[in-house]
Amino acid sequence: MESTRTRELGTGLFIFLGFAALYFNRFQTDPGLRPSPFFTFFLVLAALAMAVHVIVNNKYLGHLVVVVYFVSTMLAGLLGITQAMLVY
C-alpha cells in the first residue's frame, strides 16, 4: 500500500518533468481493493455461520452445519437445483 507522501512525491515529479496531462483517477483507485463478485456470497455465508454457531451452541456441530451448507450450495448446480431461493 503506497503512502500519501509517495503519491504526492510522484505527482510532483511528473509535474516537474513536464507531464501536463495527469489522470488523477488512475492513481487514486487501486484495482486490488475492488470487491470480487463472490464478496456478497461470502459475506452472507459469514453472517449465516455466526447465526448457526449462536443457535447450535456447539463448536464442532456448528462447523459441520456451515461446511455442509457451503458444500451443498457449491454442488446445487450439479444436483439440478437452479432456483436461487432453494439454494439459499
N, C-alpha and C positions, 0 to 999 in steps of 0.2 A: 504494500500500500504506500503510495507516494505521499509525502507530506505537502502541506500547503506552501511551505518555503521552497521546496524543489520545483513546484509548479510555477511559482512566481519568478524564480530564477530562470527557468526555461523560457517563460513568456518574455522576460526582459532580454534574454539572449536573442530570441527571434526578432524582437523589435530592433535591437542594436545591430543585428546583421542585415537588416533592411527588408525583412519579410513583412509586407504591408497587410496582406490578407491573412488574418488569424481567424481560425474557426474554433471559437471557444467551446462550442457544443461538443466537438470531438474530444476535447481534453477533459471535460467535466463529467462525462459519463464513462463508467467502467463496465464493459460488456460482461465481465465476470460476475457482477453483482446483480444482474437481472435474474429473476426467479425462473426456474425451469418449468416446463409445462406440468410436471408432476408435483409441483410445490403444494398446490391445494390438496391433492390426494394425500400427501404425507402429513400435511397439517391436520386434516380431518382424522387420519389414522392416529396421530399423536393424541388428539383430543379423545378419541374413542378408547385408546389404550389407557389413558388416565381414568376415564369413567369406568372402564372394566375393572381396573385394579382397585378402585374405591369400592365398587359394588361387590366384587368377589371376595375381597379381603383375605386372599391367599396369594402369596407372591408367585408361586410356580403355576398354579391353576390360572392366574391372570395372564402370565406369559403364554401359556398354552392356548388360551382363548384368542389372544391377539395374533399369535402365529397362525392358528387355524383360519382366522378371518383373513389375514393377509394372503395366505396361500390360496384360499378359496376365491378371493377377488382376482388374483392373477390367473387362475385356471377357469374362471367363469366362461370365458370365450370358447375354451375347448369343450366345455360341457354343454354348450348351446344356449347359455343364458345371456341374452343380449339386452334385456331391459335394464336401464340404469338403476331403477328403484329396487329391482330384485337383487342386483349385485350388491347394493348398499345394504 
